[in-house]
Amino acid sequence: MGITNVLYNRSEFLEKAQEFLDACESSGWCIISIDIERFKLFNNWYGQEAGDILLQNIPCFVYSR
């Protein structure tokens, strides 16, 4: 996993997602995938540290809605 505790690639994501869903099968959990438009531009403009902070805060934003 990277600095923001995200997965490096699609195959790793699919493997971890399946493990998670298998473990939580009866609890009603789900997985949401979000495409962040223009993230590369944001990361290049404000720097990787700001990009990491943004990625860490998106789940909090989504949860609060």
Secondary structure as the mmCIF struct_conf table of DSSP 4:
data_model
#
loop_
_struct_conf.conf_type_id
_struct_conf.id
_struct_conf.beg_label_comp_id
_struct_conf.beg_label_asym_id
_struct_conf.beg_label_seq_id
_struct_conf.end_label_comp_id
_struct_conf.end_label_asym_id
_struct_conf.end_label_seq_id
TURN_TY1_P TURN_TY1_P1 ILE A 3 THR A 4
BEND BEND1 ASN A 5 ASN A 5
BEND BEND2 TYR A 8 ASN A 9
HELX_RH_AL_P HELX_RH_AL_P1 ARG A 10 ALA A 23
TURN_TY1_P TURN_TY1_P2 CYS A 24 GLY A 28
TURN_TY1_P TURN_TY1_P3 GLU A 37 ARG A 38
HELX_RH_AL_P HELX_RH_AL_P2 PHE A 39 TYR A 46
HELX_RH_AL_P HELX_RH_AL_P3 GLN A 48 SER A 64
#
